[in-house]
Amino acid sequence: MSSQSIRRPARVRGALAAPGDKSISHRAVLLNAFAQGRASITGFVRAADCLSSARCVRALGVAVEVPDDPAAPVVVEGHGPEGWREPEDVLDCGNSGTTMRFLCGLLAGRPFFSVLTGDASLRRRPMARVAVPLRQMGAMIHGRGGDRQAPLAIRGGALRGIGYDLPVASAQVKSALLLAGLQADGPTTVRSPAPSRDHTERMLRAMGATVAGDGTELTVQPLTVPLRAVDVHVPGDVSSAAFWLVLGALHPNAELTVCGVGVNPTRTGVLDVLRAMGADVSVANEREVAGEPLADLTVRSARLRGTEIGGALIPRLIDEIPVLAVAAALAEGPTVIRDAAELRVKESDRIAALCHELARLGAAVAERPDGLVIGGVRRLHGAVCESHGDHRLAMALAVAGAVAEGETVVQGAEVAAVSYPGFWQDLERLCGGLR
């Protein structure tokens, strides 16, 4: 286990490109692997999670080339659903819930046997939310803990279209059902209590699938011909950019620009919250690439104030809550984070972990069943902190260390590579003095 030591720099200045969007990178590989034809994916992030998706579809008989050069495109050569083959070994999804849940939907309709597993963290995460509706569609899925946890054994086959109401807004579960619905005998309708990220629907439509509806109710028609492969340019990940936006807002002498960030409205809740807190964030050079909106984001130092984060906002910023909690810790007045019980079943129990680690740094924070109450303090002080094996927690604590007094040590720092392989190098370039 590695650690990183951080001290607050005198100033933070610079520009950088966020790594490719993890959500879109996953989808570009998985959906093109299920399609017919050759696809080139530029901007694919070589994060551990996304490499798990590439490794799994390769084990299913799909040719996937991932060059070592991060500037080189990833190439997927798909032969449609019929090109998938029964894997010779267990499919290891690593730490990636996206990989596991998407593959559940795709494999549910394939007429062979497969087993999905992952690391200790992923094996603790809830899978009944995707397995239950897939069983209603006719798939045979079994797992540990009363069929609620991985490893999951899947015997795919004929599926029937269903209507299903998601108990919570989840892009991963929604996507799994849409992907299974492509292979069903009739339309499949997924209803959600709130909009969630829509990258799957956008990409499926670009590939020729018929997906109708708005952000809360979607109906997918079964495929009559295979999806057609599409080239994808992956935008910068707004979830990764969020760390720099919070750093720039909190540091007293900062101006940072993050270039080429995806600003899909289903993902920009973090911008809404930072603005509500008084952050100085500007958007420039807006454009659209391969159906996804992009922009350059500039943040400058500001005095933040507390706010309330809950309701329909949560699906639009669930991954950014750890770093927003750091922003709240130094804001004026309380911040309430509610309706976010989903954080308890991420890579760590993020509610408990945030409460514990922010308290070490001197934050005024209280845990609630579905969130946190954070009373802003004038300053944080350096401390030895633990990542809890959670990439987003490790990076959020690094941001806290870069604005705290004294030295902060993040133990388990290497886990940042799950979503942002170059995070510590970018932090060193912007702030300097890491050890």
QUIHUDA-V100858 format. One record per residue. N is the residue number from 1. RES is the residue in one small letter. SS is DSSP state (H for helix, E for strand, - for the rest). NEAR is the number of other ideal C-beta (glycine too) atoms within 8 Angstrom. D_CENTER is the distance of its C-alpha to the mean C-alpha in whole Angstrom. Layout:
# QUIHUDA-V100858
((N & RES & SS & NEAR & D_CENTER) (N & RES & SS & NEAR & D_CENTER))
This chain:
# QUIHUDA-V100858
((1 & m & - & 5 & 23) (2 & s & - & 6 & 23) (3 & s & E & 9 & 23) (4 & q & E & 11 & 23) (5 & s & E & 9 & 26) (6 & i & E & 15 & 25) (7 & r & E & 11 & 28) (8 & r & - & 9 & 28) (9 & p & - & 11 & 29) (10 & a & - & 3 & 32) (11 & r & - & 7 & 30) (12 & v & E & 14 & 26) (13 & r & E & 7 & 27) (14 & g & E & 8 & 25) (15 & a & E & 6 & 23) (16 & l & E & 12 & 20) (17 & a & E & 7 & 18) (18 & a & - & 14 & 14) (19 & p & - & 13 & 12) (20 & g & E & 13 & 11) (21 & d & - & 15 & 8) (22 & k & H & 16 & 6) (23 & s & H & 12 & 5) (24 & i & H & 15 & 9) (25 & s & H & 17 & 10) (26 & h & H & 15 & 10) (27 & r & H & 13 & 11) (28 & a & H & 16 & 14) (29 & v & H & 17 & 15) (30 & l & H & 14 & 15) (31 & l & H & 14 & 17) (32 & n & H & 14 & 19) (33 & a & H & 13 & 20) (34 & f & H & 12 & 21) (35 & a & - & 15 & 23) (36 & q & E & 9 & 26) (37 & g & E & 8 & 27) (38 & r & E & 8 & 26) (39 & a & E & 14 & 22) (40 & s & E & 9 & 22) (41 & i & E & 16 & 18) (42 & t & E & 9 & 18) (43 & g & - & 11 & 16) (44 & f & - & 14 & 14) (45 & v & - & 15 & 12) (46 & r & - & 8 & 14) (47 & a & - & 14 & 11) (48 & a & H & 12 & 12) (49 & d & H & 15 & 9) (50 & c & H & 15 & 10) (51 & l & H & 11 & 14) (52 & s & H & 15 & 14) (53 & s & H & 16 & 13) (54 & a & H & 12 & 16) (55 & r & H & 9 & 18) (56 & c & H & 13 & 18) (57 & v & H & 13 & 19) (58 & r & H & 9 & 22) (59 & a & H & 10 & 23) (60 & l & - & 12 & 24) (61 & g & - & 6 & 26) (62 & v & - & 13 & 24) (63 & a & E & 7 & 25) (64 & v & E & 13 & 22) (65 & e & E & 7 & 23) (66 & v & - & 8 & 20) (67 & p & - & 7 & 23) (68 & d & - & 4 & 23) (69 & d & - & 5 & 23) (70 & p & - & 5 & 20) (71 & a & - & 3 & 21) (72 & a & - & 7 & 23) (73 & p & - & 8 & 21) (74 & v & E & 14 & 20) (75 & v & E & 11 & 22) (76 & v & E & 17 & 22) (77 & e & E & 9 & 25) (78 & g & E & 15 & 25) (79 & h & E & 7 & 27) (80 & g & - & 10 & 26) (81 & p & H & 10 & 26) (82 & e & H & 6 & 29) (83 & g & H & 9 & 28) (84 & w & - & 11 & 26) (85 & r & - & 7 & 28) (86 & e & - & 6 & 28) (87 & p & - & 9 & 26) (88 & e & - & 4 & 29) (89 & d & - & 5 & 27) (90 & v & - & 8 & 24) (91 & l & E & 13 & 20) (92 & d & E & 9 & 18) (93 & c & - & 16 & 15) (94 & g & - & 12 & 14) (95 & n & - & 13 & 12) (96 & s & - & 15 & 9) (97 & g & H & 10 & 9) (98 & t & H & 12 & 8) (99 & t & H & 16 & 11) (100 & m & H & 15 & 13) (101 & r & H & 14 & 13) (102 & f & H & 16 & 13) (103 & l & H & 14 & 16) (104 & c & H & 17 & 18) (105 & g & H & 15 & 18) (106 & l & H & 13 & 19) (107 & l & H & 11 & 22) (108 & a & - & 15 & 23) (109 & g & - & 14 & 25) (110 & r & - & 11 & 26) (111 & p & - & 4 & 30) (112 & f & - & 8 & 29) (113 & f & E & 8 & 28) (114 & s & E & 14 & 25) (115 & v & E & 10 & 23) (116 & l & E & 15 & 20) (117 & t & E & 12 & 19) (118 & g & - & 15 & 17) (119 & d & - & 7 & 17) (120 & a & H & 5 & 19) (121 & s & H & 11 & 15) (122 & l & H & 15 & 14) (123 & r & H & 12 & 18) (124 & r & H & 6 & 18) (125 & r & - & 11 & 15) (126 & p & - & 7 & 16) (127 & m & - & 14 & 17) (128 & a & H & 9 & 20) (129 & r & H & 11 & 18) (130 & v & H & 14 & 17) (131 & a & H & 14 & 20) (132 & v & H & 8 & 23) (133 & p & H & 11 & 22) (134 & l & H & 15 & 22) (135 & r & H & 10 & 26) (136 & q & H & 8 & 27) (137 & m & - & 16 & 26) (138 & g & - & 8 & 29) (139 & a & - & 14 & 26) (140 & m & E & 8 & 27) (141 & i & E & 14 & 25) (142 & h & E & 6 & 26) (143 & g & E & 13 & 24) (144 & r & H & 8 & 25) (145 & g & H & 6 & 25) (146 & g & H & 4 & 27) (147 & d & H & 9 & 24) (148 & r & - & 10 & 21) (149 & q & E & 10 & 20) (150 & a & E & 14 & 20) (151 & p & E & 10 & 21) (152 & l & E & 14 & 22) (153 & a & E & 10 & 25) (154 & i & E & 14 & 24) (155 & r & E & 9 & 28) (156 & g & - & 13 & 27) (157 & g & - & 9 & 29) (158 & a & - & 6 & 31) (159 & l & E & 14 & 28) (160 & r & - & 9 & 29) (161 & g & - & 12 & 28) (162 & i & - & 10 & 27) (163 & g & E & 6 & 26) (164 & y & E & 11 & 23) (165 & d & E & 5 & 22) (166 & l & - & 13 & 19) (167 & p & - & 5 & 20) (168 & v & - & 7 & 16) (169 & a & - & 11 & 14) (170 & s & - & 12 & 11) (171 & a & H & 13 & 10) (172 & q & H & 11 & 10) (173 & v & H & 12 & 13) (174 & k & H & 14 & 14) (175 & s & H & 13 & 13) (176 & a & H & 14 & 15) (177 & l & H & 16 & 18) (178 & l & H & 17 & 18) (179 & l & H & 14 & 18) (180 & a & H & 17 & 21) (181 & g & H & 16 & 23) (182 & l & - & 13 & 23) (183 & q & - & 12 & 26) (184 & a & E & 15 & 27) (185 & d & - & 7 & 31) (186 & g & - & 7 & 30) (187 & p & - & 10 & 28) (188 & t & E & 16 & 25) (189 & t & E & 12 & 24) (190 & v & E & 14 & 21) (191 & r & E & 9 & 21) (192 & s & - & 13 & 19) (193 & p & - & 7 & 20) (194 & a & - & 10 & 17) (195 & p & - & 12 & 16) (196 & s & - & 13 & 12) (197 & r & - & 10 & 10) (198 & d & - & 11 & 13) (199 & h & H & 13 & 12) (200 & t & H & 13 & 13) (201 & e & H & 10 & 16) (202 & r & H & 10 & 17) (203 & m & H & 15 & 17) (204 & l & H & 14 & 19) (205 & r & H & 9 & 21) (206 & a & H & 9 & 21) (207 & m & - & 12 & 22) (208 & g & - & 7 & 25) (209 & a & - & 11 & 24) (210 & t & - & 5 & 25) (211 & v & E & 12 & 23) (212 & a & E & 5 & 24) (213 & g & E & 8 & 23) (214 & d & - & 6 & 22) (215 & g & - & 7 & 18) (216 & t & - & 9 & 20) (217 & e & E & 9 & 22) (218 & l & E & 12 & 21) (219 & t & E & 11 & 24) (220 & v & E & 14 & 23) (221 & q & - & 9 & 27) (222 & p & - & 12 & 27) (223 & l & - & 10 & 27) (224 & t & - & 3 & 31) (225 & v & - & 4 & 30) (226 & p & - & 9 & 27) (227 & l & - & 14 & 24) (228 & r & E & 9 & 25) (229 & a & - & 13 & 23) (230 & v & - & 11 & 22) (231 & d & - & 9 & 21) (232 & v & E & 13 & 18) (233 & h & E & 8 & 17) (234 & v & - & 13 & 14) (235 & p & - & 14 & 14) (236 & g & E & 17 & 12) (237 & d & - & 17 & 9) (238 & v & H & 17 & 10) (239 & s & H & 13 & 7) (240 & s & H & 13 & 9) (241 & a & H & 13 & 12) (242 & a & H & 12 & 12) (243 & f & H & 14 & 14) (244 & w & H & 14 & 17) (245 & l & H & 17 & 17) (246 & v & H & 14 & 18) (247 & l & H & 15 & 20) (248 & g & H & 14 & 22) (249 & a & H & 18 & 22) (250 & l & H & 13 & 24) (251 & h & - & 14 & 26) (252 & p & - & 4 & 29) (253 & n & - & 7 & 30) (254 & a & E & 15 & 27) (255 & e & E & 10 & 26) (256 & l & E & 16 & 23) (257 & t & E & 11 & 22) (258 & v & E & 17 & 18) (259 & c & E & 10 & 19) (260 & g & E & 9 & 17) (261 & v & E & 15 & 14) (262 & g & E & 13 & 13) (263 & v & - & 14 & 14) (264 & n & - & 12 & 14) (265 & p & - & 6 & 15) (266 & t & - & 11 & 12) (267 & r & - & 13 & 10) (268 & t & - & 11 & 13) (269 & g & H & 12 & 14) (270 & v & H & 14 & 13) (271 & l & H & 13 & 16) (272 & d & H & 11 & 18) (273 & v & H & 13 & 18) (274 & l & H & 15 & 19) (275 & r & H & 9 & 22) (276 & a & H & 7 & 23) (277 & m & - & 15 & 23) (278 & g & - & 9 & 25) (279 & a & - & 12 & 23) (280 & d & E & 9 & 25) (281 & v & E & 12 & 22) (282 & s & E & 7 & 23) (283 & v & E & 9 & 22) (284 & a & E & 8 & 24) (285 & n & E & 5 & 24) (286 & e & E & 8 & 22) (287 & r & E & 7 & 22) (288 & e & E & 7 & 21) (289 & v & E & 8 & 20) (290 & a & - & 9 & 20) (291 & g & - & 7 & 19) (292 & e & E & 12 & 16) (293 & p & E & 10 & 17) (294 & l & E & 13 & 17) (295 & a & E & 11 & 19) (296 & d & E & 11 & 20) (297 & l & E & 15 & 19) (298 & t & E & 11 & 22) (299 & v & E & 17 & 22) (300 & r & E & 9 & 25) (301 & s & - & 11 & 27) (302 & a & - & 8 & 27) (303 & r & - & 5 & 28) (304 & l & - & 15 & 26) (305 & r & E & 10 & 27) (306 & g & - & 14 & 25) (307 & t & - & 10 & 23) (308 & e & E & 6 & 22) (309 & i & E & 15 & 19) (310 & g & - & 11 & 18) (311 & g & H & 7 & 19) (312 & a & H & 7 & 17) (313 & l & H & 11 & 16) (314 & i & H & 15 & 13) (315 & p & H & 15 & 11) (316 & r & H & 15 & 11) (317 & l & - & 15 & 10) (318 & i & H & 10 & 9) (319 & d & H & 6 & 6) (320 & e & H & 12 & 9) (321 & i & H & 14 & 12) (322 & p & H & 13 & 13) (323 & v & H & 14 & 14) (324 & l & H & 16 & 15) (325 & a & H & 16 & 17) (326 & v & H & 16 & 19) (327 & a & H & 15 & 20) (328 & a & H & 15 & 21) (329 & a & H & 16 & 23) (330 & l & - & 13 & 25) (331 & a & - & 14 & 26) (332 & e & E & 7 & 29) (333 & g & - & 8 & 29) (334 & p & E & 8 & 27) (335 & t & E & 16 & 23) (336 & v & E & 12 & 22) (337 & i & E & 14 & 19) (338 & r & - & 11 & 20) (339 & d & - & 8 & 18) (340 & a & - & 14 & 15) (341 & a & H & 9 & 16) (342 & e & H & 10 & 13) (343 & l & H & 12 & 12) (344 & r & H & 9 & 15) (345 & v & H & 7 & 14) (346 & k & - & 11 & 10) (347 & e & - & 12 & 11) (348 & s & - & 11 & 14) (349 & d & - & 9 & 16) (350 & r & H & 15 & 14) (351 & i & H & 15 & 17) (352 & a & H & 10 & 20) (353 & a & H & 12 & 18) (354 & l & H & 15 & 18) (355 & c & H & 12 & 21) (356 & h & H & 8 & 23) (357 & e & H & 13 & 22) (358 & l & H & 14 & 22) (359 & a & H & 9 & 26) (360 & r & H & 9 & 26) (361 & l & - & 17 & 26) (362 & g & - & 10 & 28) (363 & a & - & 10 & 26) (364 & a & E & 8 & 27) (365 & v & E & 14 & 25) (366 & a & E & 8 & 25) (367 & e & E & 7 & 23) (368 & r & E & 9 & 23) (369 & p & - & 4 & 22) (370 & d & - & 8 & 20) (371 & g & E & 15 & 19) (372 & l & E & 14 & 21) (373 & v & E & 11 & 24) (374 & i & E & 18 & 24) (375 & g & E & 9 & 27) (376 & g & - & 15 & 27) (377 & v & - & 10 & 29) (378 & r & - & 3 & 31) (379 & r & - & 8 & 30) (380 & l & - & 13 & 28) (381 & h & E & 9 & 29) (382 & g & - & 12 & 28) (383 & a & - & 10 & 28) (384 & v & E & 7 & 26) (385 & c & E & 14 & 23) (386 & e & E & 8 & 21) (387 & s & - & 14 & 17) (388 & h & - & 10 & 17) (389 & g & - & 8 & 16) (390 & d & - & 14 & 12) (391 & h & H & 13 & 11) (392 & r & H & 14 & 10) (393 & l & H & 16 & 13) (394 & a & H & 14 & 15) (395 & m & H & 14 & 14) (396 & a & H & 14 & 15) (397 & l & H & 15 & 18) (398 & a & H & 18 & 19) (399 & v & H & 14 & 19) (400 & a & H & 15 & 21) (401 & g & H & 17 & 23) (402 & a & H & 15 & 23) (403 & v & H & 12 & 25) (404 & a & - & 15 & 27) (405 & e & E & 7 & 30) (406 & g & - & 7 & 31) (407 & e & E & 8 & 29) (408 & t & E & 17 & 26) (409 & v & E & 13 & 25) (410 & v & E & 15 & 21) (411 & q & E & 10 & 22) (412 & g & - & 13 & 20) (413 & a & H & 13 & 18) (414 & e & H & 7 & 18) (415 & v & H & 11 & 14) (416 & a & H & 14 & 13) (417 & a & H & 11 & 13) (418 & v & H & 11 & 10) (419 & s & - & 15 & 8) (420 & y & - & 15 & 11) (421 & p & - & 10 & 14) (422 & g & - & 7 & 16) (423 & f & H & 13 & 15) (424 & w & H & 11 & 19) (425 & q & H & 7 & 21) (426 & d & H & 10 & 20) (427 & l & H & 12 & 20) (428 & e & H & 10 & 24) (429 & r & H & 9 & 24) (430 & l & H & 14 & 24) (431 & c & H & 11 & 25) (432 & g & - & 7 & 27) (433 & g & - & 8 & 29) (434 & l & - & 10 & 26) (435 & r & - & 4 & 28))
